[in-house]
Amino acid sequence: MNRTDAPVGRLVVCPTPIGNLEDITLRVLSQLAAADTVACEDTRHTKVLLDRHGIRAKLVSLHEHNERARAEDLVQRVRDGAVVALVSDAGTPLVSDPGFALVRACLEAELPVEVLPGPSSVVTALVASGLPCESWRFVGFLPRARGELLKLLGDASDTIVAFESPRRLASTLALLAEQHPQRPVAVCRELTKLHEEVARGSAAELAAHYREQPPRGEVVLVCGAVPAQQASIEHALTAVGELVQAGARARPAASAVAKLTGLAANELYRELLRTGQ
C-alpha cells in the first residue's frame, strides 16, 4: 500500500460531565462507543462513566506525567487509521486538564482533529454567577504567591473566572476584600452535583462567610468588575499617594484631589490611612 493510500484515523476531543453523569451529549456517547481507543486522565474514573452508559472501550491513560510520551504512541495509532477519543476526568479536555500535547502533535502531523461541544465548569459558573458575560477572562488555577495573585485579581476591568482550592478560598476572598470590599463575587461549588452551591455577594460578605464555614469540593470563583465608584476611589488614592511621596501632607493632598474628582476629602483621607499609602 502506498503512503497516500494509507488509512488515516482521527482524534476526537470529547467533553464529559462535570458532575452529573447524565450531562453528556448523544454525539459524545456515539463517538466513545465507536472509538478504537479512549485516552483518559484516569482510566478508573472514565470507566465509571462508560459503565453508566453501557459502553465498552479500550482505555489508555493520558495524564500530566505521561502525556508527551503517550502522545507519540497515540499519534501513530491515528496515522494507522485508528479513531482515538480524548477525555479528561470532567469537562472539556485541555481546559486546565491534560490533552494539549496530544492535540498539538496531531495537528503538527496534519492528522484530523475533531472537537465536540459539551460541558464546561467555566461557562456554567460564569452564567450561574449572575455577573456580566459580555467581557470575561478565564485564568485557570489561581497562583499561590501573594504578589502574583494581587496582580491577577487587580485587573478589575472585566469578569474573571478561576479555579480555586477550597483550602485557599477564604484567604483569596479576604485578599479580594482588602482590595475592593464591594466587588461582586460568586463562589460556585460542586456544580451539577448533589451538594451544588452558588453563593453570590460582595467580596467582604463572602470572605466573612467562608472564614466561618470552610467549603468542601471543587470551586469555581467568579469575580465581577470593580464598581465604578470604587474604581474612581482607587485612582484618586493613587494620585494622593503620589502627592504625598512628592512631599505634600496627607490631608491637604486628599483635599486637593477631592476637589478635582468630586469625591469626599474625608473618605479619601480615611482610605489613605487604612491602606497605609
Secondary structure, 3 states (H helix, E strand, C coil): CCHHHCCCCEEEECCECCCCCCCCCHHHHHHHHHCCEEEECCHHHHHHHHHHCCCCCCEEECCCCCHHHHHHHHHHHHHCCCEEEEECCCECCCCCCCCHHHHHHHHHCCCCEEECCCCCHHHHHHHHHCCCCCCEEEEEECCCCHHHHHHHHHCCCCEEEEEECCCCHHHHHHHHHHHCCCCEEEEEECCCCCCCEEEEEEHHHHHHHHHHCCCCCCEEEEECCCCHHHHHHHHHHHHHHHHHHCCCCHHHHHHHHHHHHCCCHHHHHHHHHHHCC
